[in-house]
Amino acid sequence: MTPDALTPIIEVHDLSVRFSGKPVLNHLNLDIHRNERLAVIGPSGSGKTTFLRCLNRLNDLQHDFSHTGQILLDGKNIYAPEVNPARLRRRIGMVYAVPVPLPGSVYDNLVYGPKLAGVQSRDDLEELVESSLRAAFLWEEVKDRLRMSARDLSGGQQQRMCLARVLALKPDVMVLDEPCSGLDPISTAEIEDALLELKSSHAIVLVTNNTKQAGRASDRTAFFLMGELIEVGDTGRLFTNPVDQRTNDYLVGQFG
């Protein structure tokens, strides 16, 4: 394993988050590594989505948000005054629970972000469209329909297109907030297959309320409960031999 692979791409140090003074995350410490899929599980209200939105500073958009602690991306504090949140969000791309196609065609959706980032060459844009759709396991299904409305795709196709739309910006980290919550099993499997391929070139953080999905689609798993990180470890070990009794209780369905 290379030294880069051993060095976390994201380091979370003593992160606490409040909204209107109410604590949501408490003294969180967690490393996210390159080339891994990290699942974040826990009952509703545990702070999982808040944690994801801290990683690319989406919580900044809420006036009552406050935080202490640090999040380092490649060793640099993402909340430092000189950090541009828009540029940060290109490096840490997010896929939401409900796909939100932009108005226009599939092609328009894929090139929107790169154009804003300064990519103008038609050849470069077309290459990005194809490579991103291939990475999202969608190219073969839409390669002859790139000019169709993105809203005419099926739900599973829309979600994979949204994944491809993020990939077109060439992020270092992918964060996904329950991306399969509204999908059928076949579409879910296609998303999970894409994540397995993508970990070779990305760090992936997957929030899911489906513990079976976490077991299938992650290398490590972090268990959150009431704003605290209870434990994190190799997924196989955590699911079969959790250190904390609360983790075991959640996994066997005693709460959550």
Backbone hydrogen bonds in HBPLUS format (Angstrom, degrees):
<---DONOR---> <-ACCEPTOR-->    atom                        ^
c    i                          cat <-CA-CA->   ^        H-A-AA   ^      H-
h    n   atom  resd res      DA  || num        DHA   H-A  angle D-A-AA Bond
n    s   type  num  typ     dist DA aas  dist angle  dist       angle   num
A0005-ALA N   A0002-THR O   3.05 MM   3  5.26 122.8  2.39 101.4 115.4     1
A0006-LEU N   A0002-THR O   3.30 MM   4  6.69 138.3  2.48 143.5 154.7     2
A0006-LEU N   A0003-PRO O   3.05 MM   3  5.13 129.6  2.31  97.1 110.7     3
A0007-THR N   A0003-PRO O   3.11 MM   4  6.37 129.8  2.38 143.5 156.9     4
A0007-THR N   A0004-ASP O   3.22 MM   3  5.15 137.2  2.41  94.4 106.0     5
A0009-ILE N   A0032-ILE O   2.90 MM  23  6.04 136.7  2.09 148.4 160.6     6
A0074-ASP N   A0009-ILE O   2.86 MM  65  5.16 163.5  1.89 146.7 152.3     7
A0010-ILE N   A0032-ILE O   3.20 MM  22  5.05 169.4  2.21 145.6 146.8     8
A0032-ILE N   A0010-ILE O   2.85 MM  22  5.05 162.1  1.88 153.0 153.2     9
A0011-GLU N   A0072-LEU O   2.92 MM  61  5.03 152.8  1.99 138.9 147.4    10
A0072-LEU N   A0011-GLU O   2.80 MM  61  5.03 168.9  1.81 150.7 153.7    11
A0012-VAL N   A0030-LEU O   2.80 MM  18  5.02 154.5  1.87 147.8 155.4    12
A0030-LEU N   A0012-VAL O   3.06 MM  18  5.02 147.4  2.17 125.0 134.3    13
A0013-HIS N   A0070-GLN O   2.82 MM  57  5.14 170.2  1.83 154.4 157.6    14
A0070-GLN N   A0013-HIS O   2.99 MM  57  5.14 161.8  2.02 145.7 151.3    15
A0015-LEU N   A0028-LEU O   2.88 MM  13  4.73 159.5  1.92 137.7 133.1    16
A0028-LEU N   A0015-LEU O   2.79 MM  13  4.73 172.7  1.80 128.9 129.7    17
A0016-SER N   A0068-THR O   3.01 MM  52  5.28 161.5  2.04 138.6 141.2    18
A0068-THR N   A0016-SER O   2.97 MM  52  5.28 150.1  2.06 144.6 150.8    19
A0017-VAL N   A0025-LEU O   2.98 MM   8  4.90 152.1  2.06 121.9 127.7    20
A0024-VAL N   A0017-VAL O   2.79 MM   7  5.51 166.3  1.81 158.1 155.4    21
A0025-LEU N   A0017-VAL O   3.37 MM   8  4.90 164.2  2.39 125.5 128.2    22
A0018-ARG N   A0066-SER O   2.89 MM  48  5.30 164.7  1.92 152.7 153.5    23
A0066-SER N   A0018-ARG O   2.94 MM  48  5.30 146.4  2.05 156.5 156.8    24
A0019-PHE N   A0022-LYS O   2.98 MM   3  5.19 152.8  2.05 139.4 142.8    25
A0022-LYS N   A0019-PHE O   2.88 MM   3  5.19 161.9  1.91 119.1 120.2    26
A0020-SER N   A0064-ASP O   2.91 MM  44  4.87 158.2  1.96 129.1 134.0    27
A0026-ASN N   A0227-GLY O   2.81 MM 201  5.60 156.4  1.86 154.1 146.7    28
A0204-ILE N   A0036-GLU O   2.94 MM 168  6.16 163.1  1.97 170.6 170.6    29
A0219-ASP N   A0037-ARG O   2.73 MM 182  5.27 167.0  1.74 144.3 148.1    30
A0220-ARG N   A0037-ARG O   3.24 MM 183  6.59 163.9  2.27 152.0 155.4    31
A0038-LEU N   A0204-ILE O   2.76 MM 166  6.07 173.2  1.76 161.9 161.5    32
A0206-LEU N   A0038-LEU O   2.79 MM 168  6.08 163.5  1.81 152.5 158.1    33
A0039-ALA N   A0220-ARG O   2.89 MM 181  6.32 165.6  1.92 155.5 154.6    34
A0222-ALA N   A0039-ALA O   2.77 MM 183  6.18 158.2  1.81 158.7 165.6    35
A0040-VAL N   A0206-LEU O   2.81 MM 166  6.04 153.6  1.88 145.7 146.7    36
A0208-THR N   A0040-VAL O   3.24 MM 168  6.44 160.2  2.28 155.1 157.9    37
A0041-ILE N   A0222-ALA O   2.91 MM 181  6.26 165.4  1.93 168.3 173.2    38
A0224-PHE N   A0041-ILE O   2.85 MM 183  6.16 172.9  1.86 162.3 162.5    39
A0046-SER N   A0043-PRO O   3.23 MM   3  5.87 131.1  2.48 145.3 144.3    40
A0227-GLY N   A0046-SER O   3.01 MM 181  4.84 134.8  2.22 107.7 115.6    41
A0051-PHE N   A0047-GLY O   2.93 MM   4  6.06 152.4  2.01 145.1 152.1    42
A0052-LEU N   A0048-LYS O   3.11 MM   4  6.52 158.9  2.16 148.1 152.9    43
A0053-ARG N   A0049-THR O   2.94 MM   4  6.19 166.0  1.96 157.0 160.3    44
A0054-CYS N   A0050-THR O   2.97 MM   4  6.21 124.5  2.29 139.4 153.8    45
A0054-CYS N   A0051-PHE O   3.09 MM   3  5.12 139.0  2.26  97.7 109.8    46
A0055-LEU N   A0051-PHE O   3.34 MM   4  6.69 143.2  2.48 145.6 154.2    47
A0055-LEU N   A0052-LEU O   2.99 MM   3  5.35 129.1  2.26 104.1 117.0    48
A0058-LEU N   A0053-ARG O   2.84 MM   5  4.93 130.5  2.09 145.0 154.5    49
A0059-ASN N   A0053-ARG O   3.37 MM   6  5.56 155.6  2.44 123.9 122.1    50
A0057-ARG N   A0054-CYS O   3.23 MM   3  4.75 162.0  2.26  96.0 101.3    51
A0060-ASP N   A0057-ARG O   3.25 MM   3  5.49 150.8  2.34 100.1 108.3    52
A0061-LEU N   A0058-LEU O   3.10 MM   3  5.81 163.2  2.13 118.4 122.8    53
A0062-GLN N   A0059-ASN O   3.00 MM   3  5.64 169.9  2.01 121.6 124.8    54
A0065-PHE N   A0062-GLN O   3.16 MM   3  5.64 164.6  2.19 122.3 122.7    55
A0078-ILE N   A0071-ILE O   2.93 MM   7  5.99 166.1  1.95 172.9 175.5    56
A0073-LEU N   A0076-LYS O   2.84 MM   3  5.25 161.1  1.88 146.5 143.8    57
A0076-LYS N   A0073-LEU O   3.08 MM   3  5.25 166.3  2.10 109.9 114.3    58
A0080-ALA N   A0077-ASN O   3.16 MM   3  5.45 162.1  2.20 113.6 114.9    59
A0083-VAL N   A0080-ALA O   3.04 MM   3  5.63 165.7  2.06 122.8 127.5    60
A0088-LEU N   A0084-ASN O   2.98 MM   4  6.25 158.4  2.03 155.0 162.1    61
A0089-ARG N   A0085-PRO O   2.92 MM   4  6.15 151.0  2.01 148.0 154.6    62
A0090-ARG N   A0087-ARG O   3.08 MM   3  5.20 142.8  2.23  99.1 110.1    63
A0091-ARG N   A0087-ARG O   3.33 MM   4  6.75 141.2  2.49 142.2 151.9    64
A0091-ARG N   A0088-LEU O   2.97 MM   3  5.22 128.5  2.25 100.6 114.3    65
A0092-ILE N   A0088-LEU O   2.90 MM   4  6.22 141.5  2.05 146.9 159.1    66
A0172-ASP N   A0091-ARG O   2.82 MM  81  5.20 140.6  1.97 124.8 135.0    67
A0173-VAL N   A0091-ARG O   2.99 MM  82  6.30 165.0  2.01 164.7 167.9    68
A0093-GLY N   A0173-VAL O   2.95 MM  80  6.32 135.7  2.15 175.5 162.9    69
A0175-VAL N   A0093-GLY O   2.82 MM  82  6.15 164.5  1.84 166.1 171.3    70
A0095-VAL N   A0175-VAL O   2.91 MM  80  6.38 152.2  1.99 153.9 162.4    71
A0177-ASP N   A0095-VAL O   2.92 MM  82  6.33 163.4  1.95 168.8 171.9    72
A0150-ALA N   A0104-GLY O   3.02 MM  46  6.39 169.0  2.03 148.6 148.4    73
A0109-ASN N   A0105-SER O   3.03 MM   4  6.32 155.3  2.09 146.8 152.7    74
A0106-VAL N   A0148-MET O   3.04 MM  42  6.29 134.2  2.25 166.8 178.6    75
A0110-LEU N   A0106-VAL O   3.12 MM   4  6.45 153.3  2.20 149.6 156.5    76
A0107-TYR N   A0146-LEU O   2.92 MM  39  5.18 161.5  1.96 153.7 148.0    77
A0111-VAL N   A0107-TYR O   3.07 MM   4  6.31 150.5  2.16 154.7 162.3    78
A0112-TYR N   A0108-ASP O   3.12 MM   4  5.94 128.5  2.40 143.3 153.3    79
A0115-LYS N   A0111-VAL O   2.99 MM   4  6.00 159.8  2.03 152.4 157.8    80
A0116-LEU N   A0112-TYR O   3.17 MM   4  6.46 157.4  2.22 147.5 153.4    81
A0117-ALA N   A0113-GLY O   2.95 MM   4  6.25 141.9  2.10 148.0 159.9    82
A0119-VAL N   A0114-PRO O   2.89 MM   5  5.35 164.4  1.91 149.0 143.8    83
A0118-GLY N   A0115-LYS O   3.00 MM   3  5.09 157.8  2.05 103.1 109.9    84
A0125-LEU N   A0121-SER O   2.91 MM   4  6.19 156.9  1.97 151.7 158.5    85
A0126-GLU N   A0122-ARG O   2.89 MM   4  6.09 161.9  1.92 152.1 156.7    86
A0127-GLU N   A0123-ASP O   2.95 MM   4  6.14 152.4  2.03 145.3 153.1    87
A0128-LEU N   A0124-ASP O   2.96 MM   4  6.19 153.6  2.03 144.3 151.4    88
A0129-VAL N   A0125-LEU O   2.91 MM   4  6.18 157.4  1.97 150.7 156.8    89
A0130-GLU N   A0126-GLU O   3.07 MM   4  6.30 169.0  2.08 148.9 151.0    90
A0131-SER N   A0127-GLU O   2.94 MM   4  6.06 172.2  1.94 153.7 156.2    91
A0132-SER N   A0128-LEU O   2.92 MM   4  5.83 159.2  1.96 146.3 152.4    92
A0133-LEU N   A0129-VAL O   3.03 MM   4  6.10 161.4  2.07 147.2 152.6    93
A0134-ARG N   A0130-GLU O   2.89 MM   4  6.05 154.3  1.96 151.3 158.9    94
A0135-ALA N   A0131-SER O   3.00 MM   4  6.14 156.5  2.06 141.0 147.3    95
A0136-ALA N   A0132-SER O   3.06 MM   4  6.29 137.5  2.25 139.1 150.2    96
A0138-LEU N   A0133-LEU O   2.82 MM   5  5.10 169.5  1.83 158.8 156.9    97
A0139-TRP N   A0133-LEU O   3.22 MM   6  4.74 136.3  2.42 106.3 103.8    98
A0137-PHE N   A0134-ARG O   2.99 MM   3  4.99 160.5  2.02 109.0 111.9    99
A0141-GLU N   A0138-LEU O   3.06 MM   3  5.48 132.0  2.30 109.9 122.7   100
A0142-VAL N   A0138-LEU O   3.24 MM   4  6.46 138.3  2.43 152.7 164.5   101
A0142-VAL N   A0139-TRP O   3.14 MM   3  5.44 136.1  2.34 104.9 116.3   102
A0143-LYS N   A0139-TRP O   2.83 MM   4  5.32 133.2  2.05 164.6 165.7   103
A0145-ARG N   A0142-VAL O   2.74 MM   3  4.89 162.3  1.77 116.4 121.4   104
A0148-MET N   A0145-ARG O   3.06 MM   3  5.38 166.1  2.08 113.7 117.9   105
A0152-ASP N   A0149-SER O   2.98 MM   3  5.47 163.9  2.01 114.1 119.3   106
A0153-LEU N   A0150-ALA O   3.27 MM   3  5.70 167.0  2.29 110.5 114.1   107
A0158-GLN N   A0154-SER O   2.78 MM   4  6.02 155.8  1.83 155.2 162.4   108
A0159-GLN N   A0155-GLY O   3.05 MM   4  6.32 154.8  2.12 145.7 151.8   109
A0160-ARG N   A0156-GLY O   3.09 MM   4  6.36 157.6  2.14 144.3 150.1   110
A0161-MET N   A0157-GLN O   2.80 MM   4  6.02 145.9  1.92 145.7 156.2   111
A0162-CYS N   A0158-GLN O   2.88 MM   4  6.18 151.4  1.96 146.5 154.0   112
A0163-LEU N   A0159-GLN O   2.97 MM   4  6.29 147.6  2.08 141.7 150.8   113
A0164-ALA N   A0160-ARG O   2.87 MM   4  6.14 156.3  1.93 143.3 149.7   114
A0165-ARG N   A0161-MET O   2.74 MM   4  6.00 148.1  1.84 146.9 156.6   115
A0166-VAL N   A0162-CYS O   3.16 MM   4  6.41 148.2  2.27 141.2 147.5   116
A0167-LEU N   A0163-LEU O   3.00 MM   4  6.30 158.7  2.05 147.6 154.2   117
A0168-ALA N   A0164-ALA O   2.91 MM   4  6.13 138.1  2.09 147.4 157.6   118
A0169-LEU N   A0166-VAL O   3.08 MM   3  5.71 159.0  2.12 115.7 121.9   119
A0170-LYS N   A0167-LEU O   2.83 MM   3  5.14 162.5  1.86 115.8 120.6   120
A0203-ALA N   A0172-ASP O   3.18 MM  31  6.59 160.4  2.22 149.9 155.4   121
A0174-MET N   A0203-ALA O   2.78 MM  29  6.21 161.7  1.82 163.2 169.4   122
A0205-VAL N   A0174-MET O   2.80 MM  31  6.25 159.3  1.85 161.1 168.0   123
A0176-LEU N   A0205-VAL O   2.82 MM  29  6.21 161.4  1.86 168.2 173.7   124
A0207-VAL N   A0176-LEU O   2.84 MM  31  6.11 171.4  1.85 177.2 178.4   125
A0178-GLU N   A0207-VAL O   2.78 MM  29  5.42 147.9  1.88 141.7 148.0   126
A0181-SER N   A0178-GLU O   3.28 MM   3  5.48 171.2  2.29 117.1 117.0   127
A0183-LEU N   A0180-CYS O   3.16 MM   3  5.14 171.6  2.16 111.8 113.8   128
A0188-THR N   A0184-ASP O   2.91 MM   4  6.10 158.3  1.96 157.3 164.6   129
A0189-ALA N   A0185-PRO O   2.94 MM   4  6.11 156.2  2.00 144.2 149.7   130
A0190-GLU N   A0186-ILE O   3.07 MM   4  6.38 147.7  2.18 144.0 152.8   131
A0191-ILE N   A0187-SER O   3.04 MM   4  6.38 153.6  2.12 149.5 155.7   132
A0192-GLU N   A0188-THR O   2.96 MM   4  6.24 164.4  1.99 153.1 157.5   133
A0193-ASP N   A0189-ALA O   2.85 MM   4  6.03 153.2  1.92 145.1 152.6   134
A0194-ALA N   A0190-GLU O   3.03 MM   4  6.21 153.5  2.10 141.0 147.9   135
A0195-LEU N   A0191-ILE O   2.98 MM   4  6.33 154.4  2.05 150.6 157.5   136
A0196-LEU N   A0192-GLU O   3.06 MM   4  6.33 151.2  2.15 145.9 153.2   137
A0197-GLU N   A0193-ASP O   3.18 MM   4  6.51 155.1  2.24 147.5 153.1   138
A0198-LEU N   A0194-ALA O   2.88 MM   4  6.07 156.7  1.93 150.6 158.1   139
A0199-LYS N   A0195-LEU O   3.13 MM   4  6.20 134.8  2.35 144.2 151.8   140
A0200-SER N   A0197-GLU O   3.38 MM   3  6.19 166.0  2.40 117.9 121.6   141
A0201-SER N   A0198-LEU O   2.99 MM   3  5.68 161.8  2.02 120.6 126.0   142
A0202-HIS N   A0198-LEU O   2.96 MM   4  5.91 123.1  2.29 146.2 161.5   143
A0213-GLN N   A0210-ASN O   3.05 MM   3  5.29 120.8  2.42 101.2 115.3   144
A0214-ALA N   A0210-ASN O   3.06 MM   4  6.47 158.0  2.11 151.0 157.5   145
A0215-GLY N   A0211-THR O   2.93 MM   4  6.18 152.5  2.01 144.3 151.4   146
A0216-ARG N   A0212-LYS O   3.04 MM   4  6.32 141.9  2.19 140.7 150.7   147
A0216-ARG N   A0213-GLN O   3.04 MM   3  5.03 121.5  2.40  94.9 109.9   148
A0217-ALA N   A0213-GLN O   2.76 MM   4  5.75 165.4  1.79 163.7 167.2   149
A0235-THR N   A0219-ASP O   3.01 MM  16  5.58 174.0  2.01 126.7 128.1   150
A0221-THR N   A0233-GLY O   2.91 MM  12  5.73 160.2  1.94 161.6 163.9   151
A0233-GLY N   A0221-THR O   3.07 MM  12  5.73 152.5  2.15 146.6 153.7   152
A0223-PHE N   A0231-GLU O   2.89 MM   8  5.60 170.9  1.90 172.7 175.6   153
A0230-ILE N   A0223-PHE O   2.83 MM   7  5.66 152.4  1.91 162.0 171.4   154
A0225-LEU N   A0228-GLU O   2.84 MM   3  5.29 156.3  1.89 150.5 158.7   155
A0228-GLU N   A0225-LEU O   3.01 MM   3  5.29 159.8  2.05 112.5 119.1   156
A0238-LEU N   A0234-ASP O   2.81 MM   4  6.01 171.9  1.82 167.5 170.2   157
A0239-PHE N   A0235-THR O   2.97 MM   4  6.02 160.5  2.01 152.7 157.0   158
A0240-THR N   A0236-GLY O   3.24 MM   4  6.24 140.0  2.41 135.5 145.0   159
A0241-ASN N   A0237-ARG O   2.63 MM   4  5.37 153.9  1.69 156.1 161.9   160
A0247-THR N   A0244-ASP O   3.08 MM   3  5.44 130.3  2.34 105.6 117.6   161
A0248-ASN N   A0244-ASP O   3.34 MM   4  6.79 159.7  2.39 149.9 154.7   162
A0249-ASP N   A0245-GLN O   2.87 MM   4  6.16 158.0  1.92 150.7 157.1   163
A0250-TYR N   A0246-ARG O   3.04 MM   4  6.23 154.9  2.10 142.1 148.0   164
A0251-LEU N   A0247-THR O   2.97 MM   4  6.20 165.6  1.99 154.7 158.7   165
A0252-VAL N   A0248-ASN O   3.00 MM   4  6.19 147.8  2.11 151.7 159.1   166
A0254-GLN N   A0249-ASP O   2.84 MM   5  5.18 156.5  1.90 166.4 160.6   167
A0253-GLY N   A0250-TYR O   3.05 MM   3  5.14 158.0  2.10 104.9 111.3   168
